[in-house]
Structures are given as C-alpha cells and as structure tokens.
Amino acid sequence: MNEAIRTIIESRVSSNYFDANQVITDTAIEELVRLATRAPSAYNFQNWKFIAVRSFAAKSRLAAAAFGQQKIRDAAVSFIICGTLKAYEQLPAALAPAVDAGLLPRAVAESWARAARDAHAGNPQLQRDEAFRSGSLAAMVLMLAAEGMGLTSCPMSGFDPEAVSREFGLSPGEVPVMLVAVGHASSGKFSQKPRRAVRDVLSYK
C-alpha cells in the first residue's frame, strides 16, 4: 500500500477547535473541491454541490442553523455539501466530456442515461438515497484532501437542513447532506481515536 495514503487515513481526526486567525486561499478552496469531485457516484452522476462559507456574515448564519457550533465561526471555511435530486435529468450532460474525450462510447453513455432514468424517475426515495451517498463520498474525499494539504477538518450532521436550505438559497432539488469545517487546528495535533477491531466488523461468507 502507498504509505502516504495510509498515513493520511490513519492520522486524520475530526477537529473541534480551529485557529480563527488562519485563512485559506481561494486556490486552496478550489483545489479541495476539485479533488472532492473525484469521488465516485452512480452512473457518474456527479450529483453534488459545494458552498464554501467563509465570510463573517455567512458563518454567523450557518452557525445559527447548526445550533451555534463555534467551530463554524472559527474554521477558515465550512463547506455545505449538497446532493442533487433528479440527477438522471443532467446525466447526458455530465457524461458528455467523457464521450467527447473518447473515454466512454456514446452507446454506453446513452444506455447509462436510459437505465438511470428508468430507475430514478418517479422514485424520490432512490434519488434522495443517491444524493446522500454521493454527497457523503465527496465529503470524505474532501476531508482526506484537506489532511493531505496540512489542514484539519470536521464533518457535521448537527444542523437544521430546512434552515440551511433557506439561508443559503438551496433549490428544492438540492439537499444539504453534511457540513465540513476546514482550517488549521488551534492547538497541537490530536491522535486518532482507537477503532473497533477488524474481527468485530468483518465477516466472510
């Protein structure tokens, strides 16, 4: 296994305390999102959206929608990671670059689009499940990317989704999946908490 990847996975922690005086550049924010979009998604839906919350006013609004969590105010940026519903409608456009680059045969892309439409149209629960799967995978990649850039992060599910949607103008087809605070730790690096033994979580059939 690549040791750099192993180290990133084993050293990542969820930080509750950030140095409020440290900032992250636009370039770094854009690179985090670029890498997050390398996450997998069904049919290559890419059914996600990222909102980078970093101004004082926007942080205050997000913190209020997240039950006053101070880490949102202190972190350099907090991402609202959204999953998009009805992803099958934009799948042909999402696949077009791969077709144009010769990476995906047009007939295959068209078959994926038909299969996605047949499975997802009229099935709002599946659309929502897929939005959460894709958003969660993208969030995990973003956190690992942050670790690789010398930053720390914290995923958060403690927020009012209706308030987040209202305050940040999400459309009915955009679902806030989680928040991820990113920045510099306010103190020394903490160790990752011990995990359950592999024998407790793995079975063979």
PyMOL commands that set and color helices and strands:
alter all, ss='L'
color gray80, all
select helices_A, chain A and resi 3-11+26-36+42-44+56-65+70-74+87-100+106-120+124-148+161-167+198-201
alter helices_A, ss='H'
color red, helices_A
select strands_A, chain A and resi 48-53+77-84+152-156+174-183
alter strands_A, ss='S'
color yellow, strands_A
deselect
rebuild
show_as cartoon
